[in-house]
Amino acid sequence: MKITILGSASGQPVPHRASSSWLLEVAGGGYLFDIGEGCSSSLLRRGIDEEVIKAGFISHMHADHSSGLPSLIQLMHLNGRRTPFEVWLPAEAVERVELCLRTHYLFPERLSFPLKLLPIGASPLYWREGLSISAYPNRHLQGYKGVADKHQSLESYSFKIEVEGKVIDYSGDIGSLADLENFVSSSHLFITECMHPEIEELLKFISQRGIGETILTHIPPQLEGKEEIIKALAKKLGAGGVKMACDGMQVEL
């Protein structure tokens, strides 16, 4: 089982990081979590064949988590993919993404492979070949109340992945650490954004959860170059196995 960080930037673009995306590779295939800008280029740079990717899971519709989808679909089509590709995303976005793809001239009936856009609903969302993926709502988008239109329900999710006897928790973007209270516990690997929570409070949370290893991603500019400081703080707070993500980082479980 291998995890590859394809994009580790926050919502603020930077030259040396693509936007949010990571890939889980297991015996049955590959699974993308978030598909931000630069995902396709990152796959190509790492020599990862997009054909292995069976499904993608988008936590919410901010551009830095979802805008790489049209380019990824185009890459798959131009490479002559034949196997189906499923994308799970917030229910509020399914019809709009279908329209977006048509706007980009990515007509489903003209693609070389079957594409399914599926709404995130009851968990587990996905279960096959010993893999189970569940979604947990969080409050990351609640600040848009009063601005979002009537078709937008402010959906944002975190994910729990269970495979080969291991548990991987992925925070997505969150409103606060309270979003993770009933979700993250004793996971073998925790992949978490570190832009919205205060870093010290996040590390305290990690230290209390019995987590085996943590990757801090979605890294904001103010934390750039502070890896050693953060590692020292993590050690002081009792949060073991904490790493700062970089594009191309690989972790085996």
N, C-alpha and C positions, 0 to 999 in steps of 0.2 A: 504494500500500500504506500503510495507516494503522493505528497502534496507539493504543488509548484505554485508559487506566488507569481502571477502574471502582471498584476498591477497593484501598487501599494500606496498610491498618492491619496491625499484627501480630496475634497471638492475643489481645492486650489491647484490648478495644473502646475507642474514643475518639469524642468527639462529631463530629469533622469528617472522619472517614474511614470508608468502608465496609470490610468484610472483603475478603480477597484475591480479586481477579478482574481480568482484562484481556481486551480484545477485539482480535483481528486482523481487519482488513477488507481483502480483496483483490478482484480483479475477479470471482471466482467466488462470493463471499459472505463471511460473517463466521464467526469461530471463537473460542469462549470458552476461556480457560485459567483454571481454578479458578472456582468459583461460590459464593463466600462470601456471608454475610448482607449484604443491601443491593444485590446485583447488579441486581435488577429495577428498583429505584428509581433506581439510577445510570443504567441504560439510558434510562429515561423522562426524567430530568433532562437528559440529553445529546441528546435527540431522536432516539435510535437506534431504528429499527424492529426489534423482535425477530424479525420475519419474515426478515430477512437472515441470521440465525444458522443455520448448517447443522449445526454440531456443537459439543460441549463436551468438554473434557478435564480431569479432576479428578486432581490429583497425589497426593493422599492424603486420608484420611477425617477428619482433624481438622475440627471444626465451622467454623472460620474459612475453610476452603477448599471446603466442600461444602454447608453448611446453607442456601444460597440456592436450591438446586435445586428443592425443592417449590414455592416462590413463583414461580420462573421458569416452571415447567411450567404452573402455574395461570394466569399472565399470558398465556402462549401460547394456552391453551385458551379463556380468556374473550375473547380478541381474535379467536377463530375461525380460528386457524392451520390450514392444510391440509397444508403441506409437512412431510415427515418431519424428526424431530430425533433425532440420535444423540448419546449420552453415553458416552464412554470413561472407565472408572474402574477402580480396583483390583479384580481378580477376586474377592477375598475379600468385596467389598461388594455385588456385583451382586444377589444374592438378598435381602440385608438392605435395600437401597435399594428394591427392588421392593415389599417388605413395608411399608417406611416410607411409600411413596407411597399404598399401599392404606389405610394407617392414616389418612392425610390425606384420604381419599376421592378420591384422584386415580387412579381405576381406568383402566388403559390402554384397555380396551374402550369407555370412555365419553369419552375425550379426542377433541377435534376433529381430531387429527393423529396419525400413527403415531409412537410413541416406542420407541426401541431403546436398551437399556442393554447396553453391550458391555464385556467384560473386556480390560484392557490385557494384551497378550501380546507376541509377537515383533514386532520393528520391521522396516520401517516399519509403524506402526499404520494409517496413513491416507495414501492417495495418490490424488489425483484432481485434474484441472484444473491440473496443474503444481505442486501442493502436496504436500509429503511431511512427515509428522510422525512422529518416532521417540521412544520412551520409554527412559530410562536409570534403572535402580534406584538408589536411594540409601539411606542408613542412618538417616534421620531418626527412624524409629519404633523403633529397636533397644532403646531404654531401657524399652520395655514388655514385654520378655521376662519371663516369670514372672507377668505380670499379665493379659496378653491371653488370651482363651479359645482353645480348640483350632481354631476356625474362622477365627481372625485370624492372618494370616501376615506382619504388619508391613510391608505394601507401601507404598512411597513412591517417587515418580518425579520426575525432571527431564525436560524435553522439548527436542528439537531440531527446529526448523521450517525447512524449505528451500522457498523460493518465489520465483519471478521473479528467480532468480540471487542471492538474498540468503539469509543464514543468521541465524536468531534463536535464541538459546539462552535457556531459562528454567529457573532453578534449582529452582523449587518450594522447599520447606523441605528443608534438608540436615542430615546429622549432623555433618559437618565439611567443610572445603575439599577433603579427599581425595576426596570424592564427585564432585568436578568435574574432577579431574586429567586423566582420559582422555575428557572430554566437551566441555569448553569450550576452543575454540582458534580464533582468527582470525574470530570471528563478527562480522557487521556490527552486530548489536545483542545485548546481554546484559541480560536482565531478571532481577535477582537479589534474593532476600531479604537483608536486612541485620540480622536479629535474632539469629541463632544464631552466625555467625562473628564474631570480633572485627573491628571496622570497619577497623583498620589492616592486619590480615592479609588481609582481603578486598581492600582497595585494592592491596596488594602483588601479590596473585594476579592482579588485573585488569591491572596494569601489565606483567605477564610473558606475557600471552596474545595480544597483537596484536589486541585487541578495538577495533572502531570506536567504538562508543558504548555506554554503560552506564546503565541506570535502576535505582536502588536503591529497592526497595519492601519491603512487609512491615515497616514502620518501627516500631520499638519506642518507647515513651514517652521513654526516655532519650536518643534521638537527635532528638526533636522540637526545632525551632528552631535546630538546629546545621548547617543547610545550608551556610552560608559557611565554617564551620570544616572541614567534610568536603570541600568543594570545594578549599580551600587545601591540605589534607592530600593529596588526590588529586593535585593539581598537583605537590606536593613529591615524591611517590612515583612520578611519571611515569605516572599513570593518567589518560589524557585522556578528554574527553567524558563525564564522570560527572555524572548528574543525580539529584536526590532526587525521587521520585514524589510526586504529589498527586492526589487524585481529580479526574478530568476532564482530566488531562494527555493531550495528543495528540502523537504523533511520527510523522512521515512518512519512509518509506525509499524 
